[in-house]
Amino acid sequence: MSSVISALGVVVSCGLFSSALPATLRARKAGALSEDPTPAAVTLINCLIWILYASVIGDVWIFGGCICGVFCNAFNTCVAIRLADRETAQRIEAIVCVGLTMVAVSVMVLGSSVVIPDAEVRVRLLSNLCQAICLAMFASPLVQSWQAMASRDASRINSALTAMQLLNGILWTTTGLIRQDRTLVVPNGASIALALVNLIVKLSLGRRAKPRGPATKVVAVGA
């Protein structure tokens, strides 16, 4: 049962990570970004850290979901650096440089016995690092919810993507509960709550949205 749920989790994770590719391809063709590329850089580092965790505990399912995330978000990040304005590009460069350095240090400190001989301590520290960066990744869409509530416009909240995040969280939280693995339960359980917040904001503001005049054309964006 755990293997079936994990396999479904891999499929949904790949769908979640690849969901931004169409927008990236359109941006590359147009020569201009239409969305904030910061989450792609954060997600890239997140996936690399989780791959390290998967290699330490020998989990092919976590690796399967995250290797897709590495490819998709590496592509998204490379395109973003090329097309972004100076300030955004510098922010992405900083995230990637600091994040990759953190991954390299983690490989040496937590992935080997050179610095910390106790394998159990290394796994526990790596688990905490995975949970922290994963929570940061899943919390980033809350910025859009805050902006939506302030402007009373939820058009930038992608309901399909949020629903996929919710399903992804449910599958991996279930896997974590079956395995009794807190590393999976904590961040993915939080992602369920965060996805529900986004969906509530989307549905709430969507129902209240009204045309500004008789000639106004209402277009559903990202729904």
Secondary structure, DSSP 8 states (H G I E B T S, - for coil): -HHHHHHHHHHHHHHHHHTTHHHHHHHHHHTS--S--HHHHHHHHHHHHHHHHHHHHT-HHHHHHHHHHHHHHHHHHHHHHHHS-HHHHHHHHHHHHHHHHHHHHHHHHTSSTTT---HHHHHHHHHHHHHHHHHHHHHTTHHHHHHHHHHT--TTS-HHHHHHHHHHHHHHHHHHHHHT-HHHHHHHHHHHHHHHHHHHHHHHHHHH---SSTT--------
